[in-house]
Amino acid sequence: MAITKRLRMRFKDSNDVIVSFTVTPAHTPVDENNVLEQMQRIINTGAFYTYTGGNIVEILDATLYSVEETELDIEEE
């Protein structure tokens, strides 16, 4: 079993659709000001287009969460 931290950043695009980016693994502790700065950089550079063809135009939120992963033994006999 492994527990990993992930950082999800949510935005709104120019077509009013919510999109998100997830960073795995997130470096902890997370500096909230740094996350905000990076999210603003995503908007300012216009480097990403969404699946709707829109530009990312608005920051919605960011969430740090943990995921517990358990590998299953599914070998065929």
GROMACS elastic network, one bead per residue, 0.5 to 0.9 nm:
[ bonds ]
;  ai    aj funct       b0    kb
    1    68     6  0.68951   500
    1    69     6  0.55530   500
    1    71     6  0.68627   500
    2    67     6  0.81280   500
    2    68     6  0.57690   500
    2    69     6  0.51853   500
    2    70     6  0.66168   500
    2    71     6  0.88036   500
    3    66     6  0.64254   500
    3    67     6  0.54635   500
    3    69     6  0.61275   500
    3    70     6  0.88879   500
    4    24     6  0.77347   500
    4    25     6  0.63229   500
    4    26     6  0.80890   500
    4    65     6  0.84044   500
    4    66     6  0.55670   500
    4    67     6  0.53380   500
    4    68     6  0.66323   500
    4    69     6  0.79004   500
    5    23     6  0.88209   500
    5    24     6  0.67972   500
    5    25     6  0.54887   500
    5    26     6  0.54146   500
    5    27     6  0.77644   500
    5    28     6  0.79854   500
    5    64     6  0.68849   500
    5    65     6  0.57067   500
    5    67     6  0.64085   500
    6    22     6  0.66237   500
    6    23     6  0.57309   500
    6    25     6  0.53539   500
    6    27     6  0.85061   500
    6    63     6  0.81583   500
    6    64     6  0.57317   500
    6    65     6  0.54375   500
    6    66     6  0.61788   500
    6    67     6  0.74346   500
    7    21     6  0.81367   500
    7    22     6  0.54908   500
    7    23     6  0.51395   500
    7    24     6  0.67727   500
    7    25     6  0.76059   500
    7    26     6  0.55714   500
    7    27     6  0.87412   500
    7    30     6  0.88847   500
    7    62     6  0.69811   500
    7    63     6  0.57134   500
    7    65     6  0.64990   500
    7    66     6  0.88956   500
    8    20     6  0.65557   500
    8    21     6  0.56657   500
    8    23     6  0.64597   500
    8    24     6  0.89261   500
    8    61     6  0.83219   500
    8    62     6  0.55447   500
    8    63     6  0.52212   500
    8    64     6  0.64664   500
    8    65     6  0.80140   500
    9    19     6  0.84533   500
    9    20     6  0.54124   500
    9    21     6  0.52784   500
    9    22     6  0.63499   500
    9    23     6  0.83371   500
    9    35     6  0.85167   500
    9    39     6  0.74527   500
    9    59     6  0.81229   500
    9    60     6  0.78014   500
    9    61     6  0.60396   500
    9    63     6  0.65927   500
    9    64     6  0.89046   500
   10    18     6  0.68065   500
   10    19     6  0.57388   500
   10    21     6  0.66033   500
   10    22     6  0.87759   500
   10    39     6  0.89246   500
   10    58     6  0.88127   500
   10    59     6  0.65041   500
   10    60     6  0.53722   500
   10    61     6  0.53433   500
   10    62     6  0.61075   500
   10    63     6  0.85080   500
   11    17     6  0.82898   500
   11    18     6  0.56618   500
   11    19     6  0.53469   500
   11    20     6  0.60266   500
   11    21     6  0.85067   500
   11    39     6  0.85471   500
   11    56     6  0.65584   500
   11    57     6  0.72598   500
   11    58     6  0.54602   500
   11    61     6  0.71611   500
   12    15     6  0.79280   500
   12    16     6  0.58112   500
   12    17     6  0.54453   500
   12    19     6  0.60367   500
   12    20     6  0.85252   500
   12    55     6  0.86320   500
   12    56     6  0.60054   500
   12    57     6  0.60317   500
   12    58     6  0.50546   500
   12    59     6  0.65340   500
   12    60     6  0.67470   500
   13    16     6  0.53158   500
   13    17     6  0.54056   500
   13    18     6  0.64443   500
   13    19     6  0.70657   500
   13    49     6  0.83977   500
   13    50     6  0.70711   500
   13    52     6  0.83646   500
   13    53     6  0.88249   500
   13    54     6  0.56012   500
   13    55     6  0.52905   500
   13    57     6  0.52191   500
   13    58     6  0.67278   500
   14    17     6  0.73851   500
   14    52     6  0.89601   500
   14    53     6  0.86183   500
   14    54     6  0.50437   500
   14    55     6  0.53432   500
   14    56     6  0.62224   500
   14    57     6  0.59182   500
   14    58     6  0.84006   500
   15    18     6  0.89299   500
   15    52     6  0.70465   500
   15    53     6  0.80298   500
   15    54     6  0.57115   500
   15    55     6  0.79511   500
   15    56     6  0.89773   500
   16    54     6  0.86455   500
   17    50     6  0.87692   500
   17    52     6  0.77969   500
   17    54     6  0.85943   500
   18    60     6  0.84087   500
   19    50     6  0.72183   500
   19    51     6  0.87182   500
   19    56     6  0.82483   500
   22    25     6  0.89551   500
   22    26     6  0.88381   500
   23    26     6  0.58212   500
   24    27     6  0.85073   500
   25    28     6  0.89952   500
   26    29     6  0.86132   500
   26    30     6  0.76600   500
   26    64     6  0.78605   500
   27    30     6  0.62940   500
   28    31     6  0.80955   500
   30    33     6  0.88511   500
   30    34     6  0.79401   500
   30    35     6  0.76256   500
   30    64     6  0.81376   500
   31    34     6  0.52681   500
   31    35     6  0.63948   500
   31    36     6  0.88248   500
   32    35     6  0.50896   500
   32    36     6  0.62435   500
   32    37     6  0.85738   500
   32    62     6  0.88726   500
   33    36     6  0.51271   500
   33    37     6  0.61012   500
   33    38     6  0.86500   500
   34    38     6  0.61505   500
   34    39     6  0.85583   500
   35    38     6  0.51481   500
   35    39     6  0.61302   500
   35    40     6  0.85750   500
   35    62     6  0.78546   500
   36    39     6  0.50810   500
   36    40     6  0.61256   500
   36    41     6  0.85439   500
   36    59     6  0.85082   500
   36    62     6  0.84045   500
   37    40     6  0.51463   500
   37    41     6  0.61921   500
   37    42     6  0.88054   500
   38    42     6  0.63402   500
   38    43     6  0.88603   500
   39    42     6  0.51171   500
   39    43     6  0.66404   500
   39    44     6  0.87869   500
   39    59     6  0.69541   500
   40    43     6  0.51582   500
   40    44     6  0.60856   500
   40    45     6  0.86318   500
   40    58     6  0.85863   500
   40    59     6  0.74732   500
   41    45     6  0.59614   500
   41    46     6  0.84316   500
   42    45     6  0.56374   500
   42    46     6  0.63792   500
   42    47     6  0.66301   500
   42    48     6  0.72971   500
   42    56     6  0.76511   500
   43    46     6  0.54920   500
   43    47     6  0.77588   500
   43    48     6  0.82131   500
   43    55     6  0.79775   500
   43    56     6  0.56593   500
   43    57     6  0.58224   500
   43    58     6  0.73065   500
   43    59     6  0.82102   500
   44    47     6  0.82520   500
   44    56     6  0.89362   500
   44    57     6  0.85295   500
   45    48     6  0.81925   500
   46    49     6  0.74976   500
   46    55     6  0.66240   500
   46    56     6  0.70522   500
   46    57     6  0.86875   500
   47    55     6  0.85636   500
   47    56     6  0.88797   500
   48    54     6  0.88064   500
   48    55     6  0.67546   500
   48    56     6  0.69626   500
   49    52     6  0.78872   500
   49    53     6  0.58166   500
   49    54     6  0.56066   500
   49    55     6  0.50741   500
   49    56     6  0.67638   500
   50    53     6  0.52427   500
   50    54     6  0.53819   500
   50    55     6  0.64038   500
   50    56     6  0.71671   500
   51    54     6  0.73906   500
   52    55     6  0.88094   500
   54    57     6  0.87095   500
   56    59     6  0.83493   500
   59    62     6  0.86097   500
   72    75     6  0.89998   500
